[in-house]
Amino acid sequence: GDVQGLMEVLAPDVVAIADGGGLVRAARKPITGVATVAAFLARLADLSDLVTTAAWINGMPGARIDVGGDVTAVSLVIEGDRISRIYAIRNPHKLEWLGKVAELRR
C-alpha cells in the first residue's frame, strides 16, 4: 500500500476504532496516530481478495469491505480535508442490514 499517500489524507491525531462484538476478530484497542493508522491501512490494501464498495454508513461516507467472505462496514469522520476518525464495524449482528436490498416504493 501507499503509506505516504494515506498520510496525506489522515489527520495527525486520527483514531481507528473496530467493533467486533466479541464475535469476530477486530482490533481490541483503538489504533491512534497518523503513522500507525496509515501503516495498518496499507497492509489491508495489499490483501489480494479485498473488494471495496463505496457506501454511506450511518449518514457518513464510508465503504463496505469484503475479504474472503468477511464483511466490514467502515465509516469516516472528515474534519476539514482530513480523515479524523475511522469506525470499522465487524459485529455480524450490526451488519445484517448490509446484505439487504432496500425495496423502493412509489
C-alpha positions as CSV (number, residue, x, y, z in Angstrom):
1,G,0.0,0.0,0.0
2,D,0.9,3.7,-0.3
3,V,1.6,4.8,3.2
4,Q,2.7,8.3,2.2
5,G,-0.5,8.8,0.2
6,L,-2.6,7.7,3.1
7,M,-0.7,10.0,5.5
8,E,-1.7,13.0,3.3
9,V,-5.5,12.3,3.8
10,L,-5.4,11.3,7.5
11,A,-5.4,13.8,10.4
12,P,-2.2,13.8,12.5
13,D,-4.3,12.5,15.5
14,V,-6.5,10.1,13.5
15,V,-8.1,7.2,15.5
16,A,-9.3,3.9,14.1
17,I,-11.9,2.0,16.2
18,A,-13.1,-1.5,15.4
19,D,-16.3,-3.2,16.8
20,G,-16.2,-7.0,16.5
21,G,-18.8,-7.5,19.2
22,G,-16.7,-10.3,20.6
23,L,-17.9,-12.5,17.7
24,V,-15.3,-11.8,15.0
25,R,-11.7,-10.7,15.1
26,A,-11.2,-6.9,15.5
27,A,-8.5,-4.7,17.0
28,R,-9.1,-4.6,20.7
29,K,-7.8,-1.1,21.3
30,P,-8.2,2.0,19.1
31,I,-5.3,2.5,16.7
32,T,-4.0,6.0,17.1
33,G,-1.7,8.4,15.2
34,V,-1.3,9.0,11.5
35,A,1.8,6.8,11.0
36,T,0.3,3.7,12.8
37,V,-3.1,4.0,11.1
38,A,-1.6,4.6,7.7
39,A,0.7,1.5,8.1
40,F,-2.4,-0.6,9.2
41,L,-4.5,0.6,6.2
42,A,-1.6,0.0,3.8
43,R,-1.4,-3.6,5.0
44,L,-5.1,-4.1,4.4
45,A,-4.9,-2.6,0.9
46,D,-2.3,-5.3,0.0
47,L,-4.8,-8.2,0.6
48,S,-5.4,-9.8,-2.8
49,D,-9.0,-10.8,-2.2
50,L,-10.1,-7.3,-0.9
51,V,-13.2,-5.9,-2.5
52,T,-14.3,-2.3,-1.5
53,T,-17.6,-0.7,-2.3
54,A,-18.3,3.0,-1.5
55,A,-21.3,3.4,0.8
56,W,-23.0,5.8,3.2
57,I,-22.8,4.2,6.7
58,N,-24.9,5.9,9.4
59,G,-25.1,9.0,7.3
60,M,-21.3,9.2,7.0
61,P,-19.1,8.5,4.0
62,G,-17.6,5.1,4.1
63,A,-17.3,1.7,2.5
64,R,-18.3,-1.9,2.6
65,I,-15.2,-4.1,2.6
66,D,-15.3,-7.8,1.7
67,V,-12.3,-10.0,2.3
68,G,-12.7,-13.7,1.8
69,G,-16.3,-13.8,2.9
70,D,-15.7,-11.5,5.9
71,V,-17.6,-8.2,5.7
72,T,-16.6,-4.9,7.4
73,A,-18.6,-1.6,7.3
74,V,-16.3,1.4,7.6
75,S,-17.4,4.9,8.2
76,L,-15.3,8.0,8.2
77,V,-15.4,11.3,10.1
78,I,-13.9,14.0,8.0
79,E,-12.8,17.3,9.5
80,G,-11.5,19.9,7.1
81,D,-9.8,17.9,4.4
82,R,-8.5,15.1,6.6
83,I,-10.0,11.9,8.0
84,S,-10.0,12.2,11.8
85,R,-11.9,9.0,12.8
86,I,-12.4,5.6,11.2
87,Y,-15.1,3.3,12.6
88,A,-14.9,-0.3,11.5
89,I,-17.9,-2.4,12.3
90,R,-17.4,-6.2,12.1
91,N,-20.0,-7.3,14.5
92,P,-22.3,-9.6,12.4
93,H,-25.4,-8.6,14.4
94,K,-24.8,-5.0,13.4
95,L,-24.1,-5.8,9.8
96,E,-27.3,-7.8,8.8
97,W,-28.7,-4.7,7.1
98,L,-25.7,-4.6,4.7
99,G,-26.9,-7.7,2.9
100,K,-30.4,-6.5,2.4
101,V,-31.5,-4.5,-0.7
102,A,-34.0,-1.7,0.1
103,E,-37.3,-2.1,-1.7
104,L,-38.3,1.2,-3.3
105,R,-42.0,2.0,-3.3
106,R,-43.9,4.7,-5.2
